[in-house]
Structures are given as structure tokens and as C-alpha cells.
Amino acid sequence: MKKLLNKPWFVVTLALAAIAFVGNAVFEATKKPAYGAGAPASADVAASAENDATPEGGGVRLPVREALKALTIPKTALRDPFAPRAREDEANPTETSVAPDVVDSVHLSALWTQGGATYTLINDRICQVGDKIGRLQIESATQDGVWISHWKGRDFISLGGDFTLRTPALAATL
């Protein structure tokens, strides 16, 4: 490579290529970007964009703010990316029960302190000490997690953790 850099024709070729690449990048940057290509624009945005020329792709040239407003966000339920995946417990085929067990499950997503009270986000619901979630009651909350009480006793749920309480059908009716 050192021998090639000592040859003037190679250095001139590299310099011309670099100038061509920089010139192309500057030329492309001066063009206005076309937002919303392939996506229908709203009526008020389309009316304001009628005077603008459309690019070869057929899209409408929009300012950035209007292009962001024209974007659609899917309304699907988003899942917590940090939550561990739920595993189905393998049922024992020899055990036959008359009625299925009652299951209460909670997921602690967030904890914060505001105005001297500690709030929790459990099952996508904001709760505080004393609130009930099904048959579970929040006993106390710290920045590490929450203590919940139930008919079997009490358990600690750490931040980001899950807890499932299984109650046999006969005990749930009593």
C-alpha cells in the first residue's frame, strides 16, 4: 500500500474519488426530503402540500412536524419487555380435580415515592399501601419491592418480579 501512495496517478485517483463522493453527499443534502411516501396524507396536510412539487416516488413533501403527525401508531397492547416470559405449569395427568384452581397473579412493574407516599404499578394499575388486588392486599412498600398478604401468609415481590397465588377451588369457596 505504501508503494501505491508514492505513485502520483494513484493519489490523484483517490483525491478525485473523494471529491466526487463529497460532492454527491452535498448535492443530496440540498434536496428536500419526501416524507409520507406511500402513505396517505391527511386532508389539511394534502391541501397545504398541493402547491409543492411531488418527487419521483409519488410521495408528498411535508415539513417534519406534519410528517410526524401523519404517522400512525398501532393500538395493540404492548407487553413489558423486561417481564420474564410466563411458563405454563405442566399439569399432572393423573390428578383430576372437580373444579379448576383460582389463580391470582401480579406483576410489579414500577415503584416511586411522591409526596411522602410510595406508589406501585401492579398489573398496569397504580396502587399504594392498603389497596387490594383480587384476594391479595398490599401490606407495605419500599424502593426494593412490596410485601403482600394473602390467606396463606405474606410474600415479598421485588421490583420487576411476579407472584402467583393458587387457591384450590374448595378453599376459595369457603
Buried (B, 14 or more C-beta within 10 A) or exposed (E): EEEEEEEEEEEEEEEEEEEEEEEEEEEEEEEEEBBBBEEEBEEEBBEBBEEEEEBEEEBBBBEEEBBEEBEEEEEEEEEEEEEEEEEEEEEEEEEEEEEEEBEBBBBBBEBEEEEEEBBBBBEEEEBEBEBEBBEBBBBBBEEEBBBBBBEEEEBBBEBBBEBEBEBEEEEBEE
